[in-house]
Amino acid sequence: MITHVDDAVSTLDIDTVQAFLLVAELQGFTRAAEALGTTQAAVSMKLQRLESVVGRRLVERSPRTVALTAAGAAFLPHARALIEAHDRALSGDKPTRPQLSLGISDHAAGLELVPLLERLHAVSSQLALSVTIGFSRQILDAYDAGEFDAVVVRQEGSRRGGEKLTEDGFGWFAAKALAWRRGETLPLAMLAPPCGVRALAVRALDKAGIAWSESFVGGGVTAVAAAALAGLAVAPLAHRIAPPGLVDIGPAEGLPRLASSKVMLHSKVSDPAKLAALRTLAATFKSVAAAR
């Protein structure tokens, strides 16, 4: 006897699952569309097809926010596992995974670094990541020498091009425990030269005729912020990356206003997998920076 099956068996489509993952990770259709290099309407259609297949509403949509439903949260780990299995199947028995090498300016990274790495891994697990943190100028020099696939740096000098990720405003951040009064020499916590933010701060103080001293030199922004939190000095930091516990004392203490600075993504990759990862990186950075 031959039995005819009238109802087609539903199967999951990799593209729709990938779109769902990006919407979940980036918490929005616009950012997911940027990461996929498509339109918001196309991403919405992919989600609708996926919800039709699984028979459940996965995402709650509102004019301002996008959130996973209970069914969406339950589906999320299965979606990640499917994409990872898909990537492993494509890589086959290759001994090594292709590597995406990134250079990131310390003053540009901030707290975005954690979600950047999380989301890059979630959507690009077939890539091995190599990340170097350093000064913008040195990172750019290494990029020009071919040492990085892409870099996230502060815009310095006359260099143009690249994709703007955000624009930071800066302040003079200190802890309440700081023992300093206006008129005294200002103790500073900064990175060593050739840090562009250091140069920005020093120029502003010298132009305003405010005496300063280098009380702490850190090997990274984390160390500089720690010195400020300990009450040792004032740290020139972007508002976006200043940790809780620090306040901008600039307006109250008459310190000079610091110029804003653009954070740029420069890339010269052509590999489709790397391009997809960089689109995710850009969308993630914009999304997290806008929320701060």
N, C-alpha and C positions, 0 to 999 in steps of 0.2 A: 504494500500500500504506500502511495506517495502522499505526504502531508504538505500542504501549502501554508506557509506562514504569511499572513496578511500584513502584520505590523512589523515594520523595519526595526531592527535592533539599534538603539541609540548608542552612539560612540562619542567619546570626547575628542575634540579637535585641539591640537597643540596650540594653534594660534589663539583660540578663544581662551584657553587656560592661561596662556602667557599674558593676555590682556587682563584677565582677572587678577593675576598676581601683581601686575604693575599698578592697577587701580588700588589694590589693597595696600601695597607697600608705599605708594606715593600719595595715597589718600585723596585721589581726585582723578577725574577723567581728562582734564587739560594736561596735567603733568604726564599721565600715562600716554596720551597721544603724542606729546613731545618725545618721550622715550622711544616710542615705536615709529616715529617719523610719519605719523598719519594724522587724521582729524579726530576731533572729539566725537563726532557723529559715528565714525567708523568704529571707535572703541565701544561706544554705547551699543551698537548693533552686535558686536562680538559678545558683549555681556548678555544681551538678550538671548542670543542663540545658545550660550552656555546655560543660562537659567532654564531655557526651554528643554535642553537635554537632561539636566539633572532634576528638573521638576520642582525646583525650589527657588525662592528669591534669595539671592546671595548678597545683594548690595542695596542699602537704603540710600536713595538719592534725595537731596534737598538743594535749594539754590546756593547755600554756602558750604555745606559739608557733605562728605561721602563717608558712610560707615558700613561695616559688614553686619549683616544680620547674624543671628545665632547659627543659621545654616551655613552662612558664608564663613564664619569663624571655624566651624567644624570642617568645612571643605578645604580650608587653606593649607593645612599640612599635607593633605592628599595631593593638592595641586603642586606643591613644591616637590613632593616625591616623584610625581609624574614627569615634571620638567627635568629633574635631575636624572631620572632613568632614561629619558629621551636623549639628554646630552651624552650620557655614558654610552648609549647605543650608537650614537653618531661617531663618537671618538674611537669606538672599537678597541683594538689592542694596541693603539698607539702608545709608545713608552712614555711620552711626555705630553702634557697639555700645552696648547699655545699660550704664550705669556703676554699679558697686558702690562706694560711698564708705565707707571704714573709718577710724576714729580709734583709735589704739592707744597706751596709756600706755608710755612708754619703759621704765620699771621692770617692766612686765608683759610686754613683747615678748620680750626676751632672745633666746636662740638659736632659739626657736620660730619667729621671723619668717621665716627662710629656708624651712623645710619648709611653713609656712603658705602662703607665696606659691607655692611649687612645686606643692602639691597643689590649691590653688584654681585655678591655671592648668590643671592636668591635667584636672580634672573640670568646670571652668566656663569653658572658653576662649571662650565666646560673650559673656562679660562683660569689660568694661574695668574694671580695678581702680584705685582712687584711694586711697592710704594716707597718712595723716598721723600722725606720731609726736609726742607732746607730754606735758605733765603731765596726770595723771588729771582734776584739777579743771577745767582748761581744755578738755580733750577732752569732758568731760561737759557743760560749759556750751555748747559748740558743738553737741553732739548735741541738747540741749534746744532750741536755736535752729533746728534743722532742717538743720544743715550736714552731718550724717553719716547714712547708713543704719543703721549699727551701730557700736558702740565696744567695745573690750576695755580695761578699766580696773581699777585697784585699788578695792576697796570703801572709800569714805571717808564719814565722818560718819554721818548717820542714813538715808541713801538705801538703799532696799530694792528688791527685784525683780531681774530679770535671771537669767541662768543661770550658776551657778558652774562655772568651768573648772578651777581648781586652788586650793590654799591654800599660800602660801609661808611658809617660815620664814626668818628673816633672821640674818645674822651680821656680825661686824666683820672684814672681809677685808683682808689685807695680804700683801706679798711678804716673803720671808726677808731681803731686803736692807734692810728698814725699820730705820732707826736710832732706836729709841724704847724707853724703859724705863718700867716701871710707876711712877707717881708724877709723871712729867713731863706737861706739857700734851700732850694727844692731838691729833696733826695729822689733820685730816679732809679727805677728798676727797668732794664731794657735788655734786648739782645745785643750781641757784639756787632760791630761793622761786618759786612756791608748791609745790615738790615735797613730796608727802606723806611719802615715805621720809625725806627730810631732817628734816622736823618730828618724825617718830617717833624718829629717832636723837638729835636735840638734846634732846627731852623726857626721854629715858631717861638721858642723860649728866647733865643738870642735876639730875634727881631723885636720881641716885646721888652727886652732889657731885664729879663728875670734870671737871676743867678741860679745855677743848678749844679748838682754834683752827682756823679755816678756811684750810687750806693750799692747796687747789685747788678751783676751781669749774668744773665741766664743763658744756658745752652739751648733753651727752647721756650716757647710761650708758656708752657705749663709751669716751668720754674719761675718765670717772671711773675705770673699770676700768683704763685705760692708766696713769693716774697712780698707782694702787695697785701695779700691776705694776712700775712704774719705781722703787718704793720711796719715793715722795714722801709718802704718807699712808695712812691707814686708810679704807676705803670701806664704808659700810653697804650691803650688797647681799643680795638673796635668794639662798639656796643654789643655786637652780635656774639663775640667770643668771651666777653668779660664774665667770669663765674659769679654765682650768687655769693653775697658777702662783701662785694666791692661796690662802691658808689662813685659816680662821676662828680668829683669835687670842683671841676673846672669852672662852671658858672658861679658857684658860691664864693670861690677863692680868687676870682679874677684872672684865671689862667687863660692864655690865648686859645682861640678856637682852632681846632685842627682840621685840615682839609679832608674831604671825603676821598675814598679810593675805590676804584672798580676792581672786582675779582673776575678774572678772565680765564676761559678755557681755550687752550691752543692745542690743536691736534693735526696730525698728518697721516692718519691710518686709513687704509682702504679695505682691510679685511672686514667682511660683513659682521662677524661675531664681535669684533672689537668695536666697530661702529655702533652696534646695538648697545654694547656695554657703556660706551661714552654718552649715548643719548640718555641712558638710564642715570648715569652720573650727573649729567647736566640737569635733568628733571628733578632728581633727588635734591641736589644742592639748592636749586631755586625754591623747591617746596619747603625744605627745612629752614632756609634763610628767611623766607617770607613769614614763617610762623613765629620767629623770634622777636 
